[in-house]
Amino acid sequence: YTIIAVILKIKCYKLKNAIIITSDPRSGSTWLLEIFAKLPHIVVNFEPLHVDKGIVPKEFNLGWKPFLPIDFSDKKIEYFFIKMLTFKIFNKWTTLDVSLRKIFKSKIVVTKFILANQLLPWIVLKLGSKLKYKPVYLLRHPIPTCISQLKVFHKISNDNLFDSISDTEPFIIPDCIFSNRFKQHITYINSLNSRIERYLALWCINNVNLLNHQDSHNWVAVFYENLVENPEKVFNNLLKSMGLEIDCKIVNEINFRKASRTDFNNDYSTNTNNQLNSFLDKFSNEQLQRMQNIFDYFNLRQYSAFNAFPKIKELEFI
């Protein structure tokens, strides 16, 4: 790390060459990051906004699900993002995937965030004109995403996903700046009496407005299901949509079927249909309908609780 830190202080990455990947946890972002890392001239900046391990000054109080309104202006925060995206500030955590072999030839910094989806409109407004490549917004069906979050982070098994939550466990609004989006839905969230339902509601709060955003053309939305089903074609399409020119021969040599290092449950399957459809067998029709009711409440049109694939099924980007 000491050697890497010295090199990073000397290196001068340009903001225009920064690439941003953002998604919810357990949505395939580490897998996608590992694919990007196989491309030439790329160095990886890992989770710099992590509340406990990242590099965000405590005074900013961004929290786990950071959001900045597009009319918010703070030169200190803007300068922080510029330094972060160009690897001018870092620590051992954010350089986990930096190797000496890659760093010398690298020109592009790929920064991966989780839970920072709501920053996208602010980032593209403040920095978009300086970015050569469009940010990547990775989406995975909210139900398997939330199942995986509950399994990995809270050790909750499939049989307990719909267990009732005690009245003594109300949803607590995050203690961070600009948390109004949670306040306006707190009554509804607390009316949901299972963890899977509450997690789905939080997923919707963190994503639905971006799926329907008027400025969504400023980032590239890619669906995990499409990427898993046809990785070579979708990844090439993704690079083209971003504006990143890579030789197709390099992409064709990538092993897309290799599981991510964050496959903690060892449940990755090379049979993509089995993998993607597996969550449907975990629930009754009544439970699936309860989850669909949440989608309907938040006007989530791109997914159905009764189908593993997004309604935008073809190789499309929003």
VEXLOLO-914498 format. One record per residue: residue number from 1; residue in three letters; x, y, z of N, C-alpha, C in turn. Coordinates in steps of 0.05 Angstrom, whole numbers. Layout:
<pt NUM "ALA" <X Y Z> <X Y Z> <X Y Z>> ...
This chain:
<pt 1 "TYR" <17 -24 0> <0 0 0> <17 25 0>> <pt 2 "THR" <39 25 15> <57 48 16> <67 56 -12>> <pt 3 "ILE" <75 35 -27> <85 41 -54> <63 51 -72>> <pt 4 "ILE" <39 39 -70> <16 48 -86> <9 76 -79>> <pt 5 "ALA" <10 83 -53> <3 110 -44> <22 131 -56>> <pt 6 "VAL" <47 124 -57> <67 142 -68> <62 147 -98>> <pt 7 "ILE" <56 125 -112> <50 127 -141> <25 143 -147>> <pt 8 "LEU" <4 139 -131> <-21 154 -135> <-17 183 -130>> <pt 9 "LYS" <1 190 -112> <6 219 -106> <20 232 -130>> <pt 10 "ILE" <36 215 -144> <50 226 -167> <33 226 -192>> <pt 11 "LYS" <16 205 -195> <-1 203 -219> <-20 227 -221>> <pt 12 "CYS" <-26 234 -245> <-45 256 -250> <-67 247 -269>> <pt 13 "TYR" <-88 235 -257> <-111 226 -273> <-129 250 -279>> <pt 14 "LYS" <-139 250 -304> <-157 272 -312> <-186 265 -306>> <pt 15 "LEU" <-200 286 -297> <-228 282 -290> <-244 272 -314>> <pt 16 "LYS" <-237 281 -338> <-253 272 -361> <-251 242 -366>> <pt 17 "ASN" <-230 229 -355> <-227 200 -359> <-239 184 -336>> <pt 18 "ALA" <-254 197 -318> <-266 183 -295> <-291 168 -304>> <pt 19 "ILE" <-294 144 -294> <-318 128 -299> <-331 122 -272>> <pt 20 "ILE" <-358 125 -271> <-373 120 -246> <-391 96 -250>> <pt 21 "ILE" <-391 78 -231> <-410 55 -231> <-425 58 -204>> <pt 22 "THR" <-452 59 -205> <-467 60 -181> <-490 40 -182>> <pt 23 "SER" <-497 29 -159> <-519 10 -157> <-526 6 -128>> <pt 24 "ASP" <-547 -10 -123> <-553 -18 -96> <-535 -41 -88>> <pt 25 "PRO" <-530 -46 -62> <-514 -69 -54> <-527 -95 -64>> <pt 26 "ARG" <-510 -115 -71> <-519 -142 -79> <-534 -140 -107>> <pt 27 "SER" <-525 -122 -123> <-537 -119 -150> <-518 -127 -172>> <pt 28 "GLY" <-494 -136 -165> <-475 -144 -186> <-454 -123 -192>> <pt 29 "SER" <-453 -102 -176> <-434 -80 -182> <-405 -89 -179>> <pt 30 "THR" <-399 -106 -160> <-371 -116 -157> <-364 -134 -181>> <pt 31 "TRP" <-383 -150 -189> <-378 -167 -213> <-373 -149 -238>> <pt 32 "LEU" <-389 -129 -241> <-385 -111 -264> <-359 -96 -261>> <pt 33 "LEU" <-352 -88 -237> <-327 -74 -233> <-303 -92 -240>> <pt 34 "GLU" <-305 -117 -233> <-283 -136 -239> <-281 -140 -269>> <pt 35 "ILE" <-303 -138 -284> <-302 -139 -313> <-288 -114 -324>> <pt 36 "PHE" <-295 -91 -314> <-282 -66 -323> <-252 -67 -317>> <pt 37 "ALA" <-245 -79 -295> <-217 -80 -287> <-200 -96 -306>> <pt 38 "LYS" <-212 -113 -323> <-197 -129 -342> <-191 -113 -368>> <pt 39 "LEU" <-203 -90 -370> <-198 -73 -394> <-171 -58 -391>> <pt 40 "PRO" <-159 -51 -413> <-133 -38 -411> <-135 -9 -400>> <pt 41 "HIS" <-113 -1 -387> <-110 27 -377> <-129 35 -356>> <pt 42 "ILE" <-140 15 -341> <-160 22 -321> <-150 15 -293>> <pt 43 "VAL" <-155 33 -274> <-149 27 -246> <-175 31 -230>> <pt 44 "VAL" <-179 15 -209> <-204 13 -195> <-204 29 -168>> <pt 45 "ASN" <-223 46 -164> <-227 61 -140> <-252 49 -125>> <pt 46 "PHE" <-247 35 -103> <-268 18 -91> <-282 31 -68>> <pt 47 "GLU" <-308 36 -72> <-327 45 -51> <-316 68 -34>> <pt 48 "PRO" <-308 91 -46> <-298 113 -29> <-319 126 -12>> <pt 49 "LEU" <-345 122 -17> <-366 134 -1> <-375 116 22>> <pt 50 "HIS" <-362 93 26> <-369 76 48> <-367 91 74>> <pt 51 "VAL" <-389 91 90> <-390 107 114> <-368 101 134>> <pt 52 "ASP" <-362 75 138> <-343 67 158> <-314 65 147>> <pt 53 "LYS" <-311 56 122> <-285 51 112> <-275 70 90>> <pt 54 "GLY" <-293 87 81> <-287 105 58> <-272 130 66>> <pt 55 "ILE" <-275 150 50> <-258 174 53> <-275 200 56>> <pt 56 "VAL" <-301 197 61> <-318 221 63> <-314 235 90>> <pt 57 "PRO" <-308 260 90> <-305 275 115> <-331 274 131>> <pt 58 "LYS" <-329 268 157> <-353 265 174> <-370 290 173>> <pt 59 "GLU" <-358 313 170> <-373 339 170> <-393 340 147>> <pt 60 "PHE" <-389 325 125> <-408 326 103> <-434 312 110>> <pt 61 "ASN" <-433 292 128> <-457 277 137> <-474 267 114>> <pt 62 "LEU" <-461 254 94> <-475 244 71> <-491 219 78>> <pt 63 "GLY" <-482 203 97> <-497 179 105> <-494 156 85>> <pt 64 "TRP" <-509 135 90> <-507 110 74> <-521 113 47>> <pt 65 "LYS" <-542 129 46> <-556 133 20> <-554 162 13>> <pt 66 "PRO" <-531 172 5> <-527 201 0> <-544 212 -22>> <pt 67 "PHE" <-554 236 -17> <-570 250 -37> <-564 279 -35>> <pt 68 "LEU" <-560 292 -58> <-556 321 -60> <-574 332 -81>> <pt 69 "PRO" <-592 350 -74> <-610 362 -94> <-594 376 -116>> <pt 70 "ILE" <-605 378 -140> <-590 389 -162> <-585 419 -158>> <pt 71 "ASP" <-601 432 -141> <-596 461 -136> <-578 465 -112>> <pt 72 "PHE" <-567 443 -101> <-548 446 -78> <-521 453 -88>> <pt 73 "SER" <-509 473 -76> <-482 482 -84> <-464 484 -60>> <pt 74 "ASP" <-442 470 -61> <-422 471 -39> <-395 465 -52>> <pt 75 "LYS" <-379 485 -56> <-353 482 -70> <-335 462 -56>> <pt 76 "LYS" <-337 460 -30> <-320 441 -15> <-328 412 -22>> <pt 77 "ILE" <-354 407 -24> <-363 380 -31> <-357 374 -61>> <pt 78 "GLU" <-361 394 -78> <-355 390 -106> <-325 384 -110>> <pt 79 "TYR" <-308 399 -96> <-279 394 -99> <-272 367 -88>> <pt 80 "PHE" <-286 358 -67> <-281 331 -56> <-287 310 -77>> <pt 81 "PHE" <-309 313 -91> <-316 293 -111> <-296 292 -134>> <pt 82 "ILE" <-286 316 -142> <-266 317 -163> <-241 302 -154>> <pt 83 "LYS" <-232 307 -130> <-208 294 -120> <-212 264 -116>> <pt 84 "MET" <-236 257 -108> <-242 228 -104> <-242 213 -131>> <pt 85 "LEU" <-255 225 -151> <-257 212 -177> <-231 211 -192>> <pt 86 "THR" <-212 227 -184> <-185 227 -197> <-164 215 -180>> <pt 87 "PHE" <-173 201 -159> <-154 186 -141> <-134 204 -127>> <pt 88 "LYS" <-141 228 -122> <-123 246 -107> <-127 242 -77>> <pt 89 "ILE" <-149 231 -68> <-153 223 -41> <-161 194 -40>> <pt 90 "PHE" <-150 179 -22> <-154 150 -22> <-145 139 5>> <pt 91 "ASN" <-150 114 10> <-140 100 33> <-136 70 26>> <pt 92 "LYS" <-130 54 46> <-125 25 40> <-150 12 29>> <pt 93 "TRP" <-174 20 40> <-199 8 31> <-204 14 1>> <pt 94 "THR" <-202 39 -7> <-208 46 -34> <-188 36 -54>> <pt 95 "THR" <-164 28 -45> <-144 18 -63> <-142 -12 -62>> <pt 96 "LEU" <-162 -25 -51> <-162 -55 -49> <-155 -69 -75>> <pt 97 "ASP" <-166 -58 -97> <-163 -71 -123> <-141 -58 -141>> <pt 98 "VAL" <-125 -42 -129> <-103 -29 -144> <-78 -47 -143>> <pt 99 "SER" <-68 -54 -166> <-43 -70 -167> <-21 -53 -180>> <pt 100 "LEU" <3 -59 -173> <26 -45 -184> <27 -49 -214>> <pt 101 "ARG" <20 -73 -223> <21 -79 -252> <2 -61 -268>> <pt 102 "LYS" <-22 -56 -256> <-42 -40 -270> <-37 -10 -268>> <pt 103 "ILE" <-27 -2 -245> <-27 27 -239> <-8 43 -257>> <pt 104 "PHE" <14 32 -265> <33 47 -281> <22 55 -308>> <pt 105 "LYS" <6 36 -321> <-4 41 -347> <-33 53 -347>> <pt 106 "SER" <-44 57 -323> <-72 65 -322> <-75 95 -329>> <pt 107 "LYS" <-98 100 -342> <-105 127 -350> <-134 134 -341>> <pt 108 "ILE" <-149 113 -336> <-177 116 -329> <-182 105 -301>> <pt 109 "VAL" <-196 121 -284> <-203 113 -258> <-233 105 -258>> <pt 110 "VAL" <-238 79 -251> <-266 70 -249> <-273 70 -219>> <pt 111 "THR" <-292 86 -212> <-301 88 -184> <-328 75 -181>> <pt 112 "LYS" <-329 56 -161> <-354 42 -157> <-367 51 -130>> <pt 113 "PHE" <-392 58 -132> <-408 66 -108> <-430 46 -104>> <pt 114 "ILE" <-438 41 -79> <-464 29 -74> <-481 48 -57>> <pt 115 "LEU" <-506 48 -62> <-526 65 -48> <-523 95 -55>> <pt 116 "ALA" <-507 101 -75> <-503 129 -82> <-519 136 -108>> <pt 117 "ASN" <-539 120 -114> <-554 125 -139> <-566 153 -140>> <pt 118 "GLN" <-575 162 -116> <-589 188 -115> <-570 212 -120>> <pt 119 "LEU" <-544 206 -122> <-525 228 -128> <-522 233 -158>> <pt 120 "LEU" <-532 214 -174> <-527 216 -203> <-536 242 -215>> <pt 121 "PRO" <-561 251 -210> <-569 277 -223> <-551 300 -215>> <pt 122 "TRP" <-543 301 -189> <-526 322 -180> <-498 320 -193>> <pt 123 "ILE" <-487 296 -194> <-461 292 -206> <-460 300 -235>> <pt 124 "VAL" <-480 292 -250> <-479 298 -279> <-484 328 -284>> <pt 125 "LEU" <-499 341 -265> <-503 370 -268> <-478 385 -262>> <pt 126 "LYS" <-464 377 -240> <-440 392 -231> <-415 384 -247>> <pt 127 "LEU" <-413 359 -255> <-388 349 -267> <-392 338 -295>> <pt 128 "GLY" <-417 334 -303> <-422 319 -328> <-408 331 -352>> <pt 129 "SER" <-406 357 -354> <-394 369 -377> <-364 364 -378>> <pt 130 "LYS" <-353 355 -356> <-324 350 -354> <-318 320 -357>> <pt 131 "LEU" <-339 303 -358> <-335 275 -360> <-338 265 -389>> <pt 132 "LYS" <-318 251 -398> <-319 240 -425> <-337 216 -427>> <pt 133 "TYR" <-340 201 -406> <-356 176 -406> <-381 179 -388>> <pt 134 "LYS" <-403 170 -398> <-428 171 -382> <-426 152 -359>> <pt 135 "PRO" <-436 160 -335> <-436 142 -312> <-454 117 -318>> <pt 136 "VAL" <-448 96 -304> <-463 70 -307> <-481 66 -283>> <pt 137 "TYR" <-506 62 -288> <-526 57 -267> <-536 28 -271>> <pt 138 "LEU" <-527 11 -253> <-533 -18 -255> <-557 -24 -237>> <pt 139 "LEU" <-576 -38 -250> <-601 -46 -235> <-604 -76 -236>> <pt 140 "ARG" <-612 -86 -213> <-620 -115 -212> <-648 -116 -200>> <pt 141 "HIS" <-664 -136 -208> <-691 -138 -198> <-691 -134 -168>> <pt 142 "PRO" <-709 -117 -157> <-708 -110 -129> <-713 -133 -110>> <pt 143 "ILE" <-728 -154 -118> <-734 -176 -100> <-709 -192 -94>> <pt 144 "PRO" <-695 -204 -114> <-670 -218 -107> <-649 -200 -95>> <pt 145 "THR" <-649 -175 -103> <-630 -156 -90> <-634 -154 -60>> <pt 146 "CYS" <-659 -150 -53> <-666 -147 -24> <-663 -174 -9>> <pt 147 "ILE" <-669 -196 -22> <-665 -222 -9> <-635 -225 -3>> <pt 148 "SER" <-618 -219 -22> <-589 -222 -18> <-579 -203 4>> <pt 149 "GLN" <-589 -179 5> <-581 -160 26> <-588 -171 54>> <pt 150 "LEU" <-612 -181 56> <-621 -192 82> <-605 -217 90>> <pt 151 "LYS" <-599 -233 70> <-583 -257 76> <-555 -250 85>> <pt 152 "VAL" <-541 -233 69> <-513 -228 74> <-509 -209 98>> <pt 153 "PHE" <-525 -188 99> <-520 -168 120> <-535 -173 146>> <pt 154 "HIS" <-556 -190 145> <-572 -194 169> <-577 -224 176>> <pt 155 "LYS" <-565 -241 159> <-566 -270 164> <-595 -280 166>> <pt 156 "ILE" <-613 -269 150> <-641 -277 150> <-645 -297 128>> <pt 157 "SER" <-656 -320 135> <-660 -342 115> <-685 -337 99>> <pt 158 "ASN" <-688 -353 77> <-712 -350 60> <-738 -354 76>> <pt 159 "ASP" <-737 -372 95> <-761 -379 110> <-770 -356 128>> <pt 160 "ASN" <-752 -337 134> <-759 -316 153> <-762 -289 140>> <pt 161 "LEU" <-762 -288 114> <-763 -262 101> <-789 -247 106>> <pt 162 "PHE" <-811 -262 110> <-837 -249 114> <-845 -250 144>> <pt 163 "ASP" <-827 -256 161> <-833 -255 190> <-841 -227 198>> <pt 164 "SER" <-861 -225 216> <-871 -199 224> <-850 -184 241>> <pt 165 "ILE" <-849 -158 237> <-831 -141 252> <-845 -131 277>> <pt 166 "SER" <-832 -131 299> <-843 -122 324> <-850 -92 322>> <pt 167 "ASP" <-871 -84 337> <-879 -56 338> <-857 -39 350>> <pt 168 "THR" <-838 -52 364> <-816 -37 376> <-793 -32 357>> <pt 169 "GLU" <-797 -40 331> <-776 -36 311> <-786 -18 288>> <pt 170 "PRO" <-793 7 295> <-801 25 273> <-778 33 255>> <pt 171 "PHE" <-784 41 231> <-763 50 213> <-752 77 223>> <pt 172 "ILE" <-726 79 225> <-713 103 235> <-702 119 211>> <pt 173 "ILE" <-710 144 208> <-701 160 186> <-671 164 189>> <pt 174 "PRO" <-655 160 168> <-626 163 170> <-618 191 179>> <pt 175 "ASP" <-598 191 196> <-588 217 207> <-567 228 187>> <pt 176 "CYS" <-577 241 166> <-559 252 146> <-572 275 133>> <pt 177 "ILE" <-558 290 117> <-569 313 104> <-589 304 82>> <pt 178 "PHE" <-609 321 78> <-629 316 56> <-642 289 58>> <pt 179 "SER" <-655 284 80> <-669 258 85> <-699 260 81>> <pt 180 "ASN" <-709 281 69> <-737 285 66> <-751 263 50>> <pt 181 "ARG" <-737 250 32> <-749 229 15> <-758 205 33>> <pt 182 "PHE" <-745 202 55> <-753 181 74> <-776 190 91>> <pt 183 "LYS" <-775 216 99> <-796 227 117> <-824 225 103>> <pt 184 "GLN" <-825 231 77> <-851 232 64> <-864 204 61>> <pt 185 "HIS" <-848 183 65> <-858 156 63> <-857 140 89>> <pt 186 "ILE" <-850 153 111> <-846 138 136> <-871 123 145>> <pt 187 "THR" <-894 136 142> <-919 122 151> <-923 97 135>> <pt 188 "TYR" <-919 99 109> <-923 75 92> <-902 53 99>> <pt 189 "ILE" <-877 61 102> <-856 41 108> <-863 27 134>> <pt 190 "ASN" <-872 41 154> <-878 29 180> <-904 12 179>> <pt 191 "SER" <-920 16 158> <-944 -1 155> <-937 -29 144>> <pt 192 "LEU" <-912 -31 133> <-903 -57 122> <-890 -73 145>> <pt 193 "ASN" <-901 -96 151> <-893 -110 175> <-874 -133 171>> <pt 194 "SER" <-860 -133 148> <-838 -153 145> <-814 -139 134>> <pt 195 "ARG" <-791 -151 139> <-766 -139 131> <-763 -138 100>> <pt 196 "ILE" <-771 -159 87> <-769 -159 58> <-785 -136 45>> <pt 197 "GLU" <-809 -131 57> <-826 -110 46> <-814 -83 51>> <pt 198 "ARG" <-803 -79 75> <-790 -53 81> <-766 -48 64>> <pt 199 "TYR" <-750 -69 59> <-727 -66 42> <-734 -60 14>> <pt 200 "LEU" <-756 -71 4> <-766 -65 -23> <-775 -36 -25>> <pt 201 "ALA" <-788 -26 -4> <-796 2 -4> <-772 20 -5>> <pt 202 "LEU" <-751 14 11> <-726 30 10> <-713 28 -17>> <pt 203 "TRP" <-713 5 -29> <-702 2 -56> <-717 21 -75>> <pt 204 "CYS" <-743 22 -73> <-759 39 -91> <-752 69 -86>> <pt 205 "ILE" <-749 77 -61> <-742 104 -55> <-715 112 -67>> <pt 206 "ASN" <-697 92 -68> <-670 97 -78> <-667 95 -108>> <pt 207 "ASN" <-689 86 -122> <-685 80 -150> <-707 90 -169>> <pt 208 "VAL" <-732 90 -160> <-755 95 -179> <-753 122 -192>> <pt 209 "ASN" <-746 143 -177> <-745 169 -190> <-723 171 -211>> <pt 210 "LEU" <-702 155 -208> <-681 155 -228> <-689 140 -254>> <pt 211 "LEU" <-705 119 -250> <-715 104 -274> <-733 121 -291>> <pt 212 "ASN" <-746 140 -278> <-765 158 -292> <-755 186 -295>> <pt 213 "HIS" <-729 190 -290> <-718 217 -289> <-716 230 -316>> <pt 214 "GLN" <-721 256 -317> <-720 270 -343> <-692 273 -354>> <pt 215 "ASP" <-672 270 -337> <-644 272 -346> <-630 245 -347>> <pt 216 "SER" <-646 223 -349> <-634 197 -349> <-616 191 -373>> <pt 217 "HIS" <-618 208 -394> <-601 205 -417> <-572 212 -410>> <pt 218 "ASN" <-568 224 -387> <-541 232 -379> <-525 210 -366>> <pt 219 "TRP" <-538 187 -361> <-524 164 -351> <-534 139 -366>> <pt 220 "VAL" <-520 117 -364> <-528 93 -379> <-539 73 -358>> <pt 221 "ALA" <-564 66 -360> <-576 46 -343> <-574 19 -356>> <pt 222 "VAL" <-563 0 -342> <-560 -27 -352> <-573 -47 -332>> <pt 223 "PHE" <-588 -66 -343> <-602 -85 -327> <-585 -110 -322>> <pt 224 "TYR" <-581 -117 -297> <-565 -140 -290> <-575 -165 -304>> <pt 225 "GLU" <-601 -169 -306> <-612 -193 -319> <-603 -196 -348>> <pt 226 "ASN" <-604 -173 -362> <-596 -173 -390> <-566 -179 -392>> <pt 227 "LEU" <-551 -167 -374> <-522 -171 -374> <-514 -199 -368>> <pt 228 "VAL" <-528 -212 -350> <-522 -240 -343> <-530 -259 -366>> <pt 229 "GLU" <-553 -253 -379> <-564 -270 -400> <-547 -269 -425>> <pt 230 "ASN" <-537 -246 -432> <-522 -242 -457> <-498 -223 -452>> <pt 231 "PRO" <-479 -231 -435> <-458 -213 -425> <-441 -199 -447>> <pt 232 "GLU" <-432 -214 -467> <-414 -203 -487> <-428 -180 -502>> <pt 233 "LYS" <-452 -186 -512> <-467 -167 -528> <-475 -143 -512>> <pt 234 "VAL" <-485 -147 -488> <-495 -125 -471> <-471 -108 -462>> <pt 235 "PHE" <-449 -121 -455> <-426 -105 -445> <-415 -88 -468>> <pt 236 "ASN" <-413 -99 -492> <-404 -83 -515> <-423 -60 -520>> <pt 237 "ASN" <-449 -65 -517> <-469 -44 -520> <-466 -23 -499>> <pt 238 "LEU" <-460 -32 -474> <-456 -14 -452> <-432 5 -458>> <pt 239 "LEU" <-410 -7 -466> <-386 10 -472> <-392 30 -493>> <pt 240 "LYS" <-406 22 -514> <-413 40 -536> <-430 63 -526>> <pt 241 "SER" <-450 56 -509> <-469 76 -498> <-454 96 -480>> <pt 242 "MET" <-434 86 -466> <-418 104 -449> <-400 123 -465>> <pt 243 "GLY" <-392 114 -488> <-373 129 -504> <-344 119 -501>> <pt 244 "LEU" <-342 94 -490> <-315 83 -485> <-309 63 -508>> <pt 245 "GLU" <-288 69 -523> <-281 52 -546> <-260 31 -537>> <pt 246 "ILE" <-268 6 -538> <-251 -17 -531> <-252 -37 -553>> <pt 247 "ASP" <-230 -48 -561> <-228 -69 -581> <-246 -93 -574>> <pt 248 "CYS" <-264 -101 -592> <-282 -123 -586> <-267 -149 -579>> <pt 249 "LYS" <-243 -152 -590> <-227 -176 -584> <-220 -178 -555>> <pt 250 "ILE" <-215 -155 -542> <-208 -154 -514> <-233 -162 -497>> <pt 251 "VAL" <-256 -153 -505> <-281 -159 -491> <-287 -189 -494>> <pt 252 "ASN" <-283 -200 -518> <-289 -228 -523> <-271 -247 -507>> <pt 253 "GLU" <-249 -237 -497> <-230 -254 -481> <-237 -254 -452>> <pt 254 "ILE" <-256 -238 -443> <-264 -236 -415> <-282 -260 -408>> <pt 255 "ASN" <-276 -272 -384> <-293 -293 -374> <-316 -281 -358>> <pt 256 "PHE" <-339 -277 -370> <-361 -265 -357> <-375 -284 -338>> <pt 257 "ARG" <-369 -310 -340> <-383 -329 -323> <-370 -334 -296>> <pt 258 "LYS" <-349 -320 -291> <-335 -323 -266> <-350 -308 -244>> <pt 259 "ALA" <-355 -322 -222> <-370 -309 -200> <-354 -287 -187>> <pt 260 "SER" <-368 -267 -177> <-354 -245 -163> <-343 -254 -137>> <pt 261 "ARG" <-323 -240 -127> <-312 -247 -101> <-332 -242 -78>> <pt 262 "THR" <-353 -227 -84> <-374 -222 -63> <-397 -242 -64>> <pt 263 "ASP" <-392 -264 -78> <-412 -286 -78> <-409 -302 -52>> <pt 264 "PHE" <-417 -289 -30> <-412 -300 -3> <-428 -325 2>> <pt 265 "ASN" <-451 -327 -11> <-469 -350 -6> <-463 -374 -25>> <pt 266 "ASN" <-444 -370 -43> <-437 -390 -63> <-462 -400 -78>> <pt 267 "ASP" <-479 -381 -85> <-504 -388 -99> <-504 -380 -128>> <pt 268 "TYR" <-480 -372 -138> <-479 -365 -167> <-482 -391 -183>> <pt 269 "SER" <-498 -389 -204> <-504 -412 -221> <-496 -404 -250>> <pt 270 "THR" <-483 -423 -264> <-476 -418 -292> <-501 -421 -309>> <pt 271 "ASN" <-522 -433 -299> <-548 -434 -313> <-563 -408 -307>> <pt 272 "THR" <-561 -389 -325> <-571 -362 -319> <-601 -361 -314>> <pt 273 "ASN" <-617 -377 -328> <-646 -377 -324> <-653 -387 -296>> <pt 274 "ASN" <-639 -408 -287> <-643 -418 -260> <-636 -397 -239>> <pt 275 "GLN" <-614 -384 -244> <-604 -364 -225> <-624 -341 -223>> <pt 276 "LEU" <-633 -331 -245> <-650 -307 -246> <-678 -313 -237>> <pt 277 "ASN" <-688 -337 -242> <-716 -343 -235> <-719 -356 -208>> <pt 278 "SER" <-697 -362 -195> <-699 -378 -170> <-716 -364 -148>> <pt 279 "PHE" <-716 -338 -147> <-731 -325 -125> <-761 -329 -127>> <pt 280 "LEU" <-771 -334 -151> <-800 -337 -155> <-811 -361 -140>> <pt 281 "ASP" <-794 -382 -136> <-803 -406 -122> <-803 -403 -92>> <pt 282 "LYS" <-792 -381 -82> <-790 -377 -53> <-815 -366 -40>> <pt 283 "PHE" <-834 -357 -57> <-857 -342 -46> <-883 -353 -57>> <pt 284 "SER" <-904 -350 -41> <-931 -356 -50> <-941 -333 -68>> <pt 285 "ASN" <-963 -338 -82> <-975 -317 -98> <-984 -293 -80>> <pt 286 "GLU" <-993 -300 -56> <-1002 -278 -38> <-978 -261 -30>> <pt 287 "GLN" <-955 -273 -25> <-932 -258 -18> <-921 -242 -42>> <pt 288 "LEU" <-922 -254 -65> <-913 -239 -89> <-932 -215 -94>> <pt 289 "GLN" <-957 -218 -89> <-976 -196 -92> <-970 -173 -72>> <pt 290 "ARG" <-963 -181 -48> <-956 -161 -27> <-932 -144 -37>> <pt 291 "MET" <-913 -157 -50> <-890 -143 -60> <-897 -126 -84>> <pt 292 "GLN" <-915 -137 -101> <-924 -121 -124> <-939 -96 -115>> <pt 293 "ASN" <-953 -98 -93> <-968 -74 -82> <-948 -52 -76>> <pt 294 "ILE" <-924 -59 -66> <-904 -39 -61> <-894 -26 -86>> <pt 295 "PHE" <-890 -43 -107> <-882 -32 -133> <-903 -12 -143>> <pt 296 "ASP" <-928 -20 -140> <-950 -2 -150> <-951 24 -134>> <pt 297 "TYR" <-947 22 -108> <-947 46 -91> <-927 67 -101>> <pt 298 "PHE" <-903 57 -107> <-881 75 -116> <-880 79 -146>> <pt 299 "ASN" <-900 68 -160> <-902 71 -189> <-877 60 -203>> <pt 300 "LEU" <-868 37 -193> <-846 23 -207> <-857 7 -230>> <pt 301 "ARG" <-852 15 -254> <-863 3 -278> <-844 -16 -292>> <pt 302 "GLN" <-818 -15 -285> <-798 -30 -300> <-796 -59 -290>> <pt 303 "TYR" <-807 -65 -267> <-806 -92 -256> <-833 -102 -246>> <pt 304 "SER" <-836 -128 -247> <-860 -140 -235> <-851 -161 -215>> <pt 305 "ALA" <-866 -164 -193> <-860 -184 -173> <-864 -213 -184>> <pt 306 "PHE" <-878 -215 -206> <-884 -242 -217> <-866 -249 -241>> <pt 307 "ASN" <-846 -233 -246> <-828 -239 -269> <-800 -232 -261>> <pt 308 "ALA" <-781 -249 -267> <-753 -245 -259> <-739 -225 -277>> <pt 309 "PHE" <-749 -219 -300> <-736 -201 -319> <-749 -174 -319>> <pt 310 "PRO" <-734 -153 -325> <-746 -127 -327> <-766 -126 -351>> <pt 311 "LYS" <-785 -108 -350> <-804 -107 -371> <-791 -96 -397>> <pt 312 "ILE" <-769 -82 -394> <-753 -75 -417> <-734 -98 -422>> <pt 313 "LYS" <-744 -118 -437> <-730 -144 -440> <-707 -143 -460>> <pt 314 "GLU" <-710 -128 -481> <-690 -128 -502> <-664 -114 -492>> <pt 315 "LEU" <-644 -114 -508> <-619 -102 -501> <-621 -72 -504>> <pt 316 "GLU" <-635 -60 -485> <-641 -31 -486> <-628 -17 -462>> <pt 317 "PHE" <-624 8 -464> <-615 24 -442> <-634 48 -439>> <pt 318 "ILE" <-640 55 -415> <-659 77 -410> <-646 104 -417>> 
